[in-house]
Amino acid sequence: MCETRLLYSGDSVTVSQCVHCRVLFIWHGNILLSFTSEKFSSFRRAINSFGYEVQYQYFADGEERLVVSTPNPEISFAFTAEEWASFKNALNEAAYMQEIYALMV
């Protein structure tokens, strides 16, 4: 089991990093993602590359959501506008905290 350091927590998103193996964990709702530092940076850049031109779709519950595809065609993420903003903010704040912790060692 990893000993994690909290990088961000709020708005249904938590980002932490193992102090030993350096793997980052993103917990959003019932989804848990894990990335190496390099893959996290790449994932964050990809998420931040979505601009204002994103296309929201109506779902059966009447809510508009942005669908983000993954390399695995069977798995996609769906975010409301509020969830999307919160998710992007969480990733950026976590990256900022990574930099702060790196300066402290």
C-alpha positions as CSV (number, residue, x, y, z in Angstrom):
1,M,0.0,0.0,0.0
2,C,1.3,3.4,-0.9
3,E,2.0,6.1,1.6
4,T,0.4,9.1,-0.1
5,R,0.8,12.9,0.1
6,L,-2.3,14.9,-0.6
7,L,-1.8,17.3,-3.5
8,Y,-5.4,18.5,-3.9
9,S,-8.8,17.8,-2.4
10,G,-12.1,19.5,-3.1
11,D,-15.2,19.5,-5.3
12,S,-15.4,15.7,-5.6
13,V,-11.8,15.4,-6.8
14,T,-8.8,14.3,-4.8
15,V,-5.2,14.0,-6.1
16,S,-2.4,12.4,-4.1
17,Q,1.0,11.1,-4.8
18,C,2.9,8.1,-3.3
19,V,6.0,9.5,-1.5
20,H,8.0,6.4,-2.4
21,C,7.0,5.2,-5.9
22,R,5.9,8.7,-7.0
23,V,2.7,7.4,-8.6
24,L,-0.1,10.0,-8.7
25,F,-3.7,9.0,-7.9
26,I,-6.7,11.0,-9.1
27,W,-10.0,10.0,-7.4
28,H,-13.2,11.5,-9.0
29,G,-16.5,10.0,-7.9
30,N,-16.1,6.3,-8.2
31,I,-13.2,6.5,-10.7
32,L,-9.6,6.1,-9.5
33,L,-6.8,6.9,-12.1
34,S,-3.1,6.3,-11.4
35,F,-0.2,7.8,-13.4
36,T,3.5,8.1,-13.2
37,S,4.7,11.7,-13.0
38,E,5.4,11.8,-16.7
39,K,2.0,10.3,-17.6
40,F,0.3,12.7,-15.2
41,S,1.9,15.7,-16.9
42,S,0.9,14.3,-20.3
43,F,-2.7,13.7,-19.2
44,R,-2.9,17.2,-17.7
45,R,-1.7,18.8,-20.9
46,A,-4.3,16.8,-22.9
47,I,-7.1,17.8,-20.5
48,N,-6.0,21.5,-20.6
49,S,-5.8,21.4,-24.4
50,F,-9.6,21.2,-24.6
51,G,-10.7,24.8,-25.2
52,Y,-14.0,26.6,-25.3
53,E,-14.9,24.7,-28.5
54,V,-15.7,21.5,-26.5
55,Q,-19.0,19.9,-27.6
56,Y,-21.4,19.0,-24.8
57,Q,-24.1,16.4,-25.4
58,Y,-27.5,15.9,-23.8
59,F,-27.8,12.7,-21.8
60,A,-30.9,10.8,-21.0
61,D,-31.2,12.6,-17.6
62,G,-31.5,15.9,-19.4
63,E,-28.0,17.1,-18.4
64,E,-25.4,18.4,-20.8
65,R,-22.0,16.6,-20.5
66,L,-18.7,16.7,-22.2
67,V,-17.6,13.3,-23.3
68,V,-13.8,12.7,-23.1
69,S,-12.7,9.6,-24.9
70,T,-9.8,7.4,-23.7
71,P,-7.4,5.3,-25.7
72,N,-9.6,2.3,-24.7
73,P,-12.7,2.7,-26.9
74,E,-15.0,1.1,-24.3
75,I,-14.2,3.7,-21.7
76,S,-15.1,7.4,-21.8
77,F,-15.5,10.1,-19.1
78,A,-18.6,12.4,-19.0
79,F,-18.4,15.7,-17.2
80,T,-21.0,18.4,-16.6
81,A,-19.6,21.9,-17.2
82,E,-19.1,22.4,-13.4
83,E,-17.4,19.0,-13.0
84,W,-15.1,19.7,-16.0
85,A,-14.0,23.0,-14.5
86,S,-13.4,21.4,-11.2
87,F,-11.5,18.5,-12.7
88,K,-9.2,20.8,-14.7
89,N,-8.6,22.9,-11.6
90,A,-7.8,19.9,-9.5
91,L,-5.1,18.7,-12.0
92,N,-3.5,22.1,-12.2
93,E,-3.5,22.7,-8.4
94,A,-2.0,19.2,-7.9
95,A,0.8,20.0,-10.4
96,Y,1.5,23.3,-8.6
97,M,1.7,21.4,-5.3
98,Q,4.1,18.9,-6.9
99,E,6.4,21.8,-7.8
100,I,6.2,23.2,-4.2
101,Y,7.1,19.8,-2.7
102,A,10.0,19.4,-5.2
103,L,11.4,22.7,-4.0
104,M,11.2,21.6,-0.3
105,V,13.5,18.6,-0.7
